[in-house]
Amino acid sequence: MNPITLSASAARHLNRLSADAGHPILLRVAVEGGGCSGFQYQLDLVEAPEVGDTVVAYDGAQALIDEVSAPLLAGSIIDYVEELVGAQFKILNPQAKSSCGCGVSFSI
């Protein structure tokens, strides 16, 4: 399976959140059924991994992927982008054949 990676930008943002909070903040990335294209990403900030999570680390920051979502995210880059309309974590998934305009929903 192709590795899931955390970008430098995402790591910097997670490290900044952790410093502000005074304890580690981890990004949980999951794929759920639903959305306008069949699957949707669920992103949450958490303090600890759960049993079975895959840990994706870069420069001290960590993202967590559950074992069901991992195959659907294989080869993905977890990024953090700052644009005119706002800043957000973004999943660059090479398996996604199409996605909706919001970028949260996709199909394989």
DSSP file (Angstrom, degrees, kcal/mol; ACC not computed):
  #  RESIDUE AA STRUCTURE BP1 BP2  ACC     N-H-->O    O-->H-N    N-H-->O    O-->H-N    TCO  KAPPA ALPHA  PHI   PSI    X-CA   Y-CA   Z-CA
    1    1 A M              0   0    0      0, 0.0    74,-0.1     0, 0.0     0, 0.0   0.000 360.0 360.0 360.0 137.2    0.0    0.0    0.0
    2    2 A N        -     0   0    0      1,-0.1    73,-1.0    69,-0.1    74,-0.2  -0.434 360.0-105.6 -67.4 140.7    1.3    3.5   -0.9
    3    3 A P        -     0   0    0      0, 0.0     2,-0.4     0, 0.0    72,-0.1  -0.294  20.6-130.5 -69.9 152.8    2.1    5.5    2.2
    4    4 A I        -     0   0    0     71,-0.2     2,-0.3    70,-0.1    73,-0.2  -0.866  31.3-159.9 -95.9 134.5    0.0    8.4    3.5
    5    5 A T  E     -a   77   0A   0     71,-2.5    73,-3.2    -2,-0.4     2,-0.5  -0.853  17.5-138.6-123.0 157.0    2.1   11.5    4.1
    6    6 A L  E     -a   78   0A   0     -2,-0.3    73,-0.2    51,-0.2    55,-0.1  -0.950  28.8-129.8-109.7 125.4    1.7   14.7    6.2
    7    7 A S     >  -     0   0    0     71,-2.9     4,-2.4    -2,-0.5     5,-0.2  -0.256  19.6-113.6 -72.9 162.3    2.9   17.8    4.4
    8    8 A A  H  > S+     0   0    0      1,-0.2     4,-2.6     2,-0.2     5,-0.2   0.883 118.7  53.7 -60.8 -39.2    5.3   20.3    6.0
    9    9 A S  H  > S+     0   0    0      2,-0.2     4,-2.0     1,-0.2    -1,-0.2   0.911 109.8  46.4 -63.7 -43.4    2.5   22.9    6.1
   10   10 A A  H  > S+     0   0    0     68,-0.3     4,-2.6     2,-0.2    -2,-0.2   0.905 112.6  50.6 -65.3 -41.3    0.2   20.5    7.9
   11   11 A A  H  X S+     0   0    0     -4,-2.4     4,-2.7     2,-0.2     5,-0.2   0.921 109.2  50.9 -63.0 -44.2    2.9   19.6   10.4
   12   12 A R  H  X S+     0   0    0     -4,-2.6     4,-2.1     1,-0.2    -1,-0.2   0.917 111.9  47.6 -59.4 -43.3    3.7   23.3   11.1
   13   13 A H  H  X S+     0   0    0     -4,-2.0     4,-2.5     2,-0.2    -2,-0.2   0.923 112.9  47.4 -66.7 -43.8    0.0   24.0   11.7
   14   14 A L  H  X S+     0   0    0     -4,-2.6     4,-2.4     1,-0.2    11,-0.3   0.898 112.2  50.5 -63.4 -39.8   -0.4   21.0   14.0
   15   15 A N  H  X S+     0   0    0     -4,-2.7     4,-2.4     2,-0.2    -1,-0.2   0.881 110.3  50.1 -64.9 -37.3    2.7   21.9   15.9
   16   16 A R  H  X S+     0   0    0     -4,-2.1     4,-2.4    -5,-0.2    -2,-0.2   0.924 111.2  48.4 -65.4 -44.8    1.4   25.5   16.3
   17   17 A L  H  X S+     0   0    0     -4,-2.5     4,-2.1     1,-0.2     6,-0.2   0.903 112.2  49.8 -61.1 -41.1   -1.9   24.2   17.6
   18   18 A S  H  X>S+     0   0    0     -4,-2.4     4,-1.9     2,-0.2     5,-1.1   0.914 110.6  49.0 -64.2 -44.0    0.0   21.9   20.1
   19   19 A A  H  <5S+     0   0    0     -4,-2.4    -2,-0.2     1,-0.2    -1,-0.2   0.914 112.3  48.4 -62.5 -43.0    2.1   24.7   21.3
   20   20 A D  H  <5S+     0   0    0     -4,-2.4    -1,-0.2     1,-0.2    -2,-0.2   0.875 115.7  44.1 -64.4 -37.8   -0.9   27.0   21.8
   21   21 A A  H  <5S-     0   0    0     -4,-2.1    -1,-0.2     2,-0.3    -2,-0.2   0.724 104.3-128.9 -80.5 -22.6   -2.7   24.2   23.7
   22   22 A G  T  <5S+     0   0    0     -4,-1.9    -3,-0.2     1,-0.2    -4,-0.1   0.598  82.7  61.5  82.0  10.9    0.3   23.1   25.8
   23   23 A H  S   <S-     0   0    0     -5,-1.1    -2,-0.3    -6,-0.2    -1,-0.2  -0.969 100.5 -68.3-158.2 162.5   -0.1   19.5   24.8
   24   24 A P        -     0   0    0      0, 0.0     2,-0.5     0, 0.0    -9,-0.1  -0.299  39.9-162.4 -61.4 134.6    0.0   17.4   21.6
   25   25 A I        -     0   0    0    -11,-0.3    37,-0.4    20,-0.0     2,-0.3  -0.987  10.4-165.9-115.3 124.8   -2.9   18.0   19.2
   26   26 A L  E     -C   46   0B   0     20,-3.3    20,-2.9    -2,-0.5     2,-0.6  -0.826  16.9-129.7-112.0 148.9   -3.3   15.2   16.6
   27   27 A L  E     -Cd  45  63B   0     35,-1.9    37,-3.1    -2,-0.3     2,-0.5  -0.884  16.9-156.7-100.8 118.3   -5.3   15.2   13.4
   28   28 A R  E     -Cd  44  64B   0     16,-3.5    16,-2.1    -2,-0.6     2,-0.5  -0.844   9.7-169.2 -93.8 125.8   -7.7   12.3   12.9
   29   29 A V  E     +Cd  43  65B   0     35,-3.0    37,-0.7    -2,-0.5     2,-0.3  -0.970  12.8 166.9-116.9 123.6   -8.5   11.7    9.3
   30   30 A A  E     -C   42   0B   0     12,-2.3    12,-2.8    -2,-0.5     2,-0.5  -0.923  28.9-136.4-132.7 158.5  -11.3    9.2    8.4
   31   31 A V  E     -C   41   0B   0     -2,-0.3     2,-0.3    10,-0.2    10,-0.2  -0.972  26.1-179.2-115.8 129.8  -13.4    8.3    5.4
   32   32 A E  E     -C   40   0B   0      8,-2.8     8,-2.7    -2,-0.5     2,-0.2  -0.904  32.8-102.5-125.0 154.1  -17.1    7.8    5.8
   33   33 A G  E    S+C   39   0B   0     -2,-0.3     2,-0.3     6,-0.2     6,-0.3  -0.498  81.3  53.5 -69.8 144.6  -19.8    6.9    3.4
   34   34 A G        +     0   0    0      4,-2.4     4,-0.4    -2,-0.2     3,-0.3  -0.822  45.9 109.3 128.5-167.0  -22.0    9.8    2.3
   35   35 A G  S >  S-     0   0    0     -2,-0.3     3,-0.7     1,-0.2    -1,-0.1  -0.095  86.8 -67.4  78.1 174.4  -21.6   13.2    0.8
   36   36 A C  T 3  S+     0   0    0      1,-0.2    -1,-0.2     3,-0.1     4,-0.1   0.586 133.1  44.1 -78.7  -9.0  -22.6   14.1   -2.7
   37   37 A S  T 3  S-     0   0    0      2,-0.3    -1,-0.2    -3,-0.3    -2,-0.1   0.365 119.8 -95.0-117.4   4.9  -19.9   12.0   -4.4
   38   38 A G  S <  S+     0   0    0     -3,-0.7    -4,-2.4    -4,-0.4     2,-0.3  -0.199 100.1  45.6 115.0 -43.3  -20.1    8.7   -2.3
   39   39 A F  E     -CE  33 106B   0     67,-2.2    67,-2.4    -6,-0.3    -2,-0.3  -0.923  61.9-165.8-128.7 156.2  -17.4    9.2    0.3
   40   40 A Q  E     -CE  32 105B   0     -8,-2.7    -8,-2.8    -2,-0.3     2,-0.3  -0.995  21.4-117.9-142.0 150.7  -16.5   12.1    2.6
   41   41 A Y  E     -C   31   0B   0     63,-2.2     2,-0.5    -2,-0.3   -10,-0.2  -0.653  19.2-158.8 -84.9 139.9  -13.6   13.0    4.7
   42   42 A Q  E     -C   30   0B   0    -12,-2.8   -12,-2.3    -2,-0.3     2,-0.5  -0.985  11.6-172.5-118.5 118.3  -14.0   13.4    8.5
   43   43 A L  E     +C   29   0B   0     -2,-0.5     2,-0.3   -14,-0.2   -14,-0.2  -0.944   9.1 168.0-115.8 129.8  -11.3   15.5   10.1
   44   44 A D  E     -C   28   0B   0    -16,-2.1   -16,-3.5    -2,-0.5     2,-0.5  -0.990  32.5-130.3-139.4 147.1  -11.1   15.9   13.9
   45   45 A L  E     +C   27   0B   0     -2,-0.3     2,-0.2   -18,-0.2   -18,-0.2  -0.878  39.5 169.1 -95.4 126.3   -8.5   17.3   16.3
   46   46 A V  E     -C   26   0B   0    -20,-2.9   -20,-3.3    -2,-0.5    -2,-0.0  -0.796  39.4-134.4-133.0 172.1   -7.8   14.8   19.1
   47   47 A E  S    S+     0   0    0     -2,-0.2   -20,-0.1     1,-0.2    -1,-0.1   0.594  83.4  21.4-105.5 -14.8   -5.3   14.3   21.9
   48   48 A A  S    S-     0   0    0    -22,-0.1    -1,-0.2    16,-0.0     2,-0.0  -0.998  75.7-107.9-153.7 151.5   -4.5   10.6   21.6
   49   49 A P        -     0   0    0      0, 0.0     2,-0.3     0, 0.0     6,-0.0  -0.334  30.8-130.1 -73.7 162.5   -4.6    7.8   19.1
   50   50 A E    >   -     0   0    0      1,-0.1     3,-2.0    -2,-0.0     2,-0.1  -0.728  40.3 -76.8-105.9 162.1   -7.1    4.9   19.3
   51   51 A V  T 3  S+     0   0    0     -2,-0.3    -1,-0.1     1,-0.3     0, 0.0  -0.359 119.9  21.1 -57.8 131.1   -6.3    1.2   19.1
   52   52 A G  T 3  S+     0   0    0      1,-0.3    -1,-0.3    14,-0.1     2,-0.1   0.325  88.9 141.8  92.4  -7.0   -5.6    0.2   15.5
   53   53 A D    <   -     0   0    0     -3,-2.0     2,-0.5    13,-0.1    -1,-0.3  -0.386  48.8-134.3 -67.8 143.5   -4.7    3.7   14.3
   54   54 A T  E     -F   65   0B   0     11,-3.3    11,-2.3    -2,-0.1     2,-0.5  -0.863  21.4-142.1 -90.3 131.5   -2.0    4.2   11.8
   55   55 A V  E     -F   64   0B   0     -2,-0.5     2,-0.6     9,-0.2     9,-0.2  -0.864  13.5-167.2-100.8 126.0    0.2    7.1   12.8
   56   56 A V  E     -F   63   0B   0      7,-3.0     7,-2.8    -2,-0.5     2,-0.3  -0.962  17.7-175.1-110.7 118.7    1.5    9.4   10.1
   57   57 A A  E     +F   62   0B   0     -2,-0.6     2,-0.3     5,-0.2   -51,-0.2  -0.876  18.6 167.8-122.9 149.4    4.3   11.7   11.4
   58   58 A Y  E >  S-F   61   0B   0      3,-2.0     3,-2.3    -2,-0.3    -2,-0.0  -0.876  73.9 -16.6-156.3 124.9    6.3   14.6   10.1
   59   59 A D  T 3  S-     0   0    0      1,-0.3     3,-0.1    -2,-0.3   -44,-0.0   0.832 128.4 -47.9  51.2  41.7    8.5   17.0   12.1
   60   60 A G  T 3  S+     0   0    0      1,-0.3    -1,-0.3   -46,-0.0     2,-0.2   0.252 115.5 111.3  87.9 -12.8    6.9   16.1   15.5
   61   61 A A  E <   - F   0  58B   0     -3,-2.3    -3,-2.0   -55,-0.1     2,-0.4  -0.635  50.4-156.3 -93.6 154.0    3.3   16.4   14.2
   62   62 A Q  E     - F   0  57B   0    -37,-0.4   -35,-1.9    -2,-0.2     2,-0.3  -0.989  14.1-168.4-136.4 140.9    1.0   13.4   13.9
   63   63 A A  E     -dF  27  56B   0     -7,-2.8    -7,-3.0    -2,-0.4     2,-0.4  -0.916  19.0-143.1-117.0 151.4   -2.1   12.5   11.9
   64   64 A L  E     -dF  28  55B   0    -37,-3.1   -35,-3.0    -2,-0.3     2,-0.4  -0.943  12.8-171.5-120.3 135.6   -4.1    9.3   12.7
   65   65 A I  E     -dF  29  54B   0    -11,-2.3   -11,-3.3    -2,-0.4   -35,-0.1  -0.994  20.5-132.3-127.0 127.4   -5.8    7.1   10.2
   66   66 A D     >  -     0   0    0    -37,-0.7     4,-1.9    -2,-0.4     3,-0.2  -0.377  28.1-110.1 -74.8 160.1   -8.2    4.3   11.3
   67   67 A E  T  4 S+     0   0    0      1,-0.2    -1,-0.1     2,-0.2   -14,-0.1   0.756 116.2  52.3 -66.8 -25.7   -7.7    0.8    9.7
   68   68 A V  T  4 S+     0   0    0      1,-0.2     4,-0.4     2,-0.1    -1,-0.2   0.876 113.8  42.8 -74.8 -38.4  -10.9    1.0    7.7
   69   69 A S  T >> S+     0   0    0     -3,-0.2     4,-1.1     1,-0.2     3,-0.7   0.763  94.0  82.6 -78.6 -26.4  -10.0    4.4    6.1
   70   70 A A  H >X S+     0   0    0     -4,-1.9     3,-0.9     1,-0.3     4,-0.6   0.865  89.9  48.7 -52.7 -47.1   -6.3    3.6    5.5
   71   71 A P  H >4 S+     0   0    0      0, 0.0     3,-0.5     0, 0.0    -1,-0.3   0.855 110.9  51.6 -63.2 -31.7   -6.9    1.7    2.1
   72   72 A L  H <4 S+     0   0    0     -3,-0.7    -2,-0.2    -4,-0.4    23,-0.2   0.654 114.8  43.7 -76.5 -15.0   -9.1    4.6    0.8
   73   73 A L  H X< S+     0   0    0     -4,-1.1     3,-2.6    -3,-0.9    -1,-0.2   0.371  79.6 138.8-108.3   1.3   -6.4    7.1    1.7
   74   74 A A  T << S+     0   0    0     -4,-0.6    21,-0.2    -3,-0.5   -70,-0.1  -0.224  76.9  12.6 -53.2 130.0   -3.4    5.1    0.4
   75   75 A G  T 3  S+     0   0    0    -73,-1.0    -1,-0.3     1,-0.3   -71,-0.2   0.404  97.8 139.7  84.5  -1.6   -1.0    7.5   -1.4
   76   76 A S    <   -     0   0    0     -3,-2.6   -71,-2.5   -74,-0.2     2,-0.5  -0.340  45.7-142.3 -77.1 155.3   -2.7   10.6   -0.1
   77   77 A I  E     -aB   5  92A   0     15,-1.9    15,-2.9   -73,-0.2     2,-0.7  -0.980   8.5-146.8-113.9 127.2   -1.0   13.8    1.2
   78   78 A I  E     +aB   6  91A   0    -73,-3.2   -71,-2.9    -2,-0.5   -68,-0.3  -0.860  32.8 174.8 -92.8 114.6   -2.6   15.5    4.2
   79   79 A D  E     - B   0  90A   0     11,-3.2    11,-2.8    -2,-0.7     2,-0.4  -0.693  30.7-140.6-119.0 167.3   -1.9   19.2    3.6
   80   80 A Y  E     - B   0  89A   0      9,-0.3     2,-0.4    -2,-0.2     9,-0.2  -0.990  24.6-170.9-129.4 122.9   -2.8   22.5    5.2
   81   81 A V  E     - B   0  88A   0      7,-2.8     7,-2.3    -2,-0.4     2,-0.5  -0.905  16.4-156.5-120.2 143.2   -3.7   25.3    2.8
   82   82 A E  E     + B   0  87A   0     -2,-0.4     5,-0.2     5,-0.2     2,-0.2  -0.973  28.7 162.1-117.0 115.7   -4.2   29.0    3.5
   83   83 A E  E >   - B   0  86A   0      3,-2.6     3,-1.5    -2,-0.5    -2,-0.0  -0.717  54.9 -94.2-126.0 174.0   -6.3   30.7    0.8
   84   84 A L  T 3  S+     0   0    0      1,-0.3     3,-0.1    -2,-0.2    -1,-0.0   0.839 124.9  51.9 -59.0 -33.7   -8.3   33.9    0.4
   85   85 A V  T 3  S-     0   0    0      1,-0.3    -1,-0.3     0, 0.0     2,-0.2   0.508 127.0 -75.3 -84.2  -3.9  -11.5   32.0    1.5
   86   86 A G  E <   -B   83   0A   0     -3,-1.5    -3,-2.6     2,-0.0     2,-0.4  -0.782  49.2 -74.8 137.7 179.8   -9.9   30.6    4.6
   87   87 A A  E     +B   82   0A   0     -5,-0.2     2,-0.3    -2,-0.2    -5,-0.2  -0.888  50.0 152.6-116.4 145.5   -7.4   28.0    5.8
   88   88 A Q  E     -B   81   0A   0     -7,-2.3    -7,-2.8    -2,-0.4     2,-0.3  -0.992  47.3 -97.1-163.7 157.4   -8.1   24.3    6.1
   89   89 A F  E     -B   80   0A   0     -2,-0.3     2,-0.4    -9,-0.2    -9,-0.3  -0.639  44.7-165.2 -74.5 142.2   -6.6   20.8    6.1
   90   90 A K  E     -B   79   0A   0    -11,-2.8   -11,-3.2    -2,-0.3     2,-0.6  -0.995  15.1-140.4-136.1 138.1   -7.0   19.3    2.7
   91   91 A I  E     -B   78   0A   0     -2,-0.4     2,-0.9    12,-0.3   -13,-0.2  -0.880   6.8-161.0-101.0 121.5   -6.6   15.7    1.5
   92   92 A L  E     -B   77   0A   0    -15,-2.9   -15,-1.9    -2,-0.6    -2,-0.0  -0.850  20.0-177.8-100.9  96.3   -4.8   15.2   -1.8
   93   93 A N    >   -     0   0    0     -2,-0.9     3,-1.2   -17,-0.2   -17,-0.1  -0.863  23.1-164.5-106.5 111.8   -6.0   11.7   -2.7
   94   94 A P  T 3  S+     0   0    0      0, 0.0    -1,-0.1     0, 0.0   -19,-0.1   0.677  89.8  61.4 -68.4 -15.3   -4.7   10.1   -5.9
   95   95 A Q  T 3  S+     0   0    0    -21,-0.2     2,-0.4   -23,-0.2   -22,-0.1   0.679  76.9 105.7 -82.1 -18.1   -7.5    7.5   -5.7
   96   96 A A    <   -     0   0    0     -3,-1.2    12,-0.2     1,-0.2     3,-0.1  -0.497  46.9-174.5 -69.5 119.4  -10.3   10.0   -6.0
   97   97 A K  S    S-     0   0    0     10,-2.6     2,-0.3    -2,-0.4    11,-0.2   0.771  71.6  -1.7 -83.9 -29.4  -11.8    9.8   -9.5
   98   98 A S  E     -G  107   0B   0      9,-1.1     9,-2.4   -61,-0.1     2,-0.3  -0.980  64.3-168.7-154.6 159.2  -14.0   12.8   -8.9
   99   99 A S  E     -G  106   0B   0     -2,-0.3     7,-0.2     7,-0.2     2,-0.1  -0.964  25.1-108.0-146.1 163.2  -14.9   15.2   -6.1
  100  100 A C    >   -     0   0    0      5,-1.9     3,-1.2    -2,-0.3     5,-0.0  -0.335  42.8 -95.9 -85.8 174.3  -17.6   17.8   -5.4
  101  101 A G  T 3  S+     0   0    0      1,-0.3    -1,-0.1     2,-0.1    -2,-0.0   0.768 121.0  59.5 -62.2 -27.8  -16.9   21.5   -5.4
  102  102 A C  T 3  S-     0   0    0      1,-0.1    -1,-0.3     3,-0.0     0, 0.0   0.695  99.4-134.2 -78.2 -16.6  -16.4   21.6   -1.6
  103  103 A G  S <  S+     0   0    0     -3,-1.2   -12,-0.3     2,-0.2    -2,-0.1   0.511  84.9  93.4  79.0   4.0  -13.5   19.2   -1.8
  104  104 A V  S    S+     0   0    0    -64,-0.1   -63,-2.2   -14,-0.1     2,-0.4   0.716  76.2  60.0 -98.1 -26.6  -14.8   17.1    1.2
  105  105 A S  E     +E   40   0B   0    -65,-0.2    -5,-1.9    -5,-0.0     2,-0.3  -0.829  64.1 160.4-107.7 141.4  -16.7   14.5   -0.8
  106  106 A F  E     -EG  39  99B   0    -67,-2.4   -67,-2.2    -2,-0.4     2,-0.3  -0.964  27.0-137.5-152.2 165.9  -15.2   12.2   -3.4
  107  107 A S  E       G   0  98B   0     -9,-2.4   -10,-2.6    -2,-0.3    -9,-1.1  -0.927 360.0 360.0-126.5 155.5  -15.7    9.0   -5.4
  108  108 A I              0   0    0     -2,-0.3    -1,-0.1   -12,-0.2   -70,-0.1   0.341 360.0 360.0-115.9 360.0  -13.3    6.2   -6.2
